[in-house]
Amino acid sequence: MEKLSVVKRQENEKLTVLTAGKIDTSNSSDFDAEIKSSLEGIMELVLDFGELKYISSSGLRSLLSLTKIMAAKGGKMTIINPTPMVSEVFRVTGFDNVLNIE
């Protein structure tokens, strides 16, 4: 099983999270908790999925939850560099219309 790697970089009110590996049922709650624990004072959340190979429906739920948290505090969440596989999951599920993806 491939391990999920999460590396966080904070600059003022911006948090960039470099995510590698897979987000699935076995680790999506850890991914969720890891990011939510760092959102104090954050107004811009950037998820860099350049090395994310796969995301499951539980991972998508985490993204939706994070989007709502950021919106509720007047901030924004952006996903950058999604791999072709992750982009396809977003497209097929319609999440490309829900999430801010660059």
N, C-alpha and C positions, 0 to 999 in steps of 0.2 A: 504494500500500500504506500502510495506516495504521500510524503509529509507536506503539510501546508506551512509555508514560510510567510511571515508577516513582519515587515520592517517599517517602522514609523519615523517620519521626519516632521518636526514641527517648526514653523516659522511664524511667529506672532499668532494670528488667529487662523492660520492655515495649517492643516494636517494632511500630509501626503503619506499614503500607505502603499508600499510596494508589496504586492501579493504574488507568490509563486506557488506552483503545485496545483492542487485541486481543492475546491470547496464542495464538500458533500455532506451527507447525513452524519458521518462520523466526526466531523470537525466544524460544522457550520455554527454550532452554539459557541464554540471556543472563539471562532473568528468574530462573531457578533459581540461577545463579551469583551474581547481584546480591544475592539475599536470603540465600543460604547464607553469603556472605562477611560478613554482618552479625549472625550468630546467636550470636557469642561472648558469654556472660553473659546471654543473653536467655531468659526463662522463659515469656513470653507473646508470641505472634506474632499480630497482628491484620491480616488482609488486607481492606482496604476496596475492594470491587469496585463501588462506586457509579457509576463511569464506565467500567467494563469492558464493551465491546460484545460481545465474543466470546471463547470459550476452546475450543481444540481438544483432541483426545485427548493430544497431547504436553503441553499445559498442565495437563491433569488428572493426568498422570504426575508432573509437577513438584509439584503440590499433595499428592499421595500421599506423595512423597518427603519433603517438608517436614513433613507430619503425623508421619511415622515418626521423623524427626530430633527433633522437639519431644517426642514421647512417650518416646523413648529417654532423654532428659535430664530427664524428669519434668515437662516443661512442657506448654503447650497451644497449639493454633493455632485461631483462630476466623476465619471469613469473615463480614464484615458488608456490608450494603447491596447484595447481588447484584442486578444488573439483571434484568428479566424474561427476557431471552434467555439469560443465564448461569444463572439459576435453572432454566430449562427444560432446559438441557444437564445440570445436576446431577441433575434429576429423572429424565430419560430414561436416563441412564447408571447410576443408582442411587447416585451419589456423594452425594446428599442424605442417605443412610443411613450414609455413611462419614465425611463431613466434619462438623465442628461449624459450622453455619450459623445466623446470627442475622438 
